[in-house]
Amino acid sequence: MEINSPPSNEVLDFCNSFKKSFKEHGWPNSKIETWKMTPLHKFIKDTSSLKHNSNYLIPNNKNKFINNIDINNLEFLNSKYFQKNEMSRVILAHISNAFEILVPKNTSKKETIDIKSSIDAGIWSSSLIIIKVPENVECNLALEFSLSSSSLCTPLIAIDVGKESNLSFGLSVINNSKSLNASNFVSLIEGNLSENSNLEMVLTQQGVTLSRSDININLNQNYSNYDLIGVYFGREKQHQDITTCVNHLAENTSSNQIIRGILDDSSVGVYQGGVKVAPNAQKTDGRQMSRALLLSNLAESNSKPELEIFADDVSCAHGATIGELDKDQFFYLLSRGVSHSMARELLIKAYLNEVVEEIQNDYLSDKLEKAIDFWLSEFKMKEVA
């Protein structure tokens, strides 16, 4: 079933101020600190020829979850993050689709909502998506964005997780053709978590010219928790960027960010990860770790983990490593008769299986494994060629 939700008059009225700002300032430029390592002007140039359209598909029996945006829920867009982020004006000034995903009460973790969006050549899909999870709910939800050549996708996603609720959220960016040019994806995601709530997120990016996911999470109340597994795959001259900020705003909150990258050819990977701990957020546990695997001497990885702590009773850590396939392990496999291409594939799988094992939710681990298999299938084709 197709989700057909053009923005309402209330949403369009809200977006008017962003249209004015876009005319004055345009796209974010590389003078802004968080955009220095991902200069958009190198990838996104003339957009005047792109047509504005959005196409989302959802299984028929799940249409009960989709609604037009309630005007009261536009308050989520008044957050400091959305108001100050330079991409907000770009997305909302060109909005083509707007809808809410409202998870019903008493939903169990057996409930899954898979929404797919295919962006055809010559299309700019700019969407506003609000996800609301009420109290005492468990839910699995995934968004998949599939791009074509000469296409642009810029979704803005607001997530609200109620008290005692658990949301397992997957987001994947892929290509729907073997050769892509000028296919660009830039998303803004903000999540707000209540007391004893949990947001587990798996993010995968691959196959498009530029892909950036900008994520801001607010742990607003005690015992809220956020876990992120992010994996990006780069080849040719692709540019992959995961930028995050987790704000610990209450006591006994926890977060864990695990980022993995695989970069081949002349691709570039970027991870900018932030953990901010407010003065009253005692007993915070905030962790982040980034690892990048370079398969080519020309590949480039840039990591910028940051901690900003204003409380004294906390446990926070961050780290970043960059490496290549282990030569000793490679030699061992070759000495046992394993072919060169198969040895590379086995070592890459072992590297990625580490993060698959970190995922507690079967629904999300399955999403990650499918993304890995998709990339490896293209990797094999390249090896054969």
Secondary structure, DSSP 8 states (H G I E B T S, - for coil): -EE-----HHHHHHHHHHHHHHHHH-S--TTSGGGTTS-GGGT----TT-EE---EE--GGGGGGEE---GGGGGGGGSHHHHH-HHHHHHHHT--EEEEEE--TT--TT-EEEEEEEE-TTEEEEEEEEEEE-SS-EEEEEEEEEE-TTEEEEEEEEEEE-TT-EEEEEEEEEESSSS-SSEEEEEEEEEEE-TT-EEEEEEEE-SSSEEEEEEEEEE-STT-EEEEEEEEEE-TT-EEEEEEEEEE-STT-EEEEEEEEEE-TT-EEEEEEEEEE-TT-TTEEEEEEEEEEESSTT-EEEEEEEEEE--SSEEEEEEEEEE---HHHHHHHHHTT--HHHHHHHHHHHHHHHHHTT---HHHHHHHHHHHHHHHHHHHHHHH-
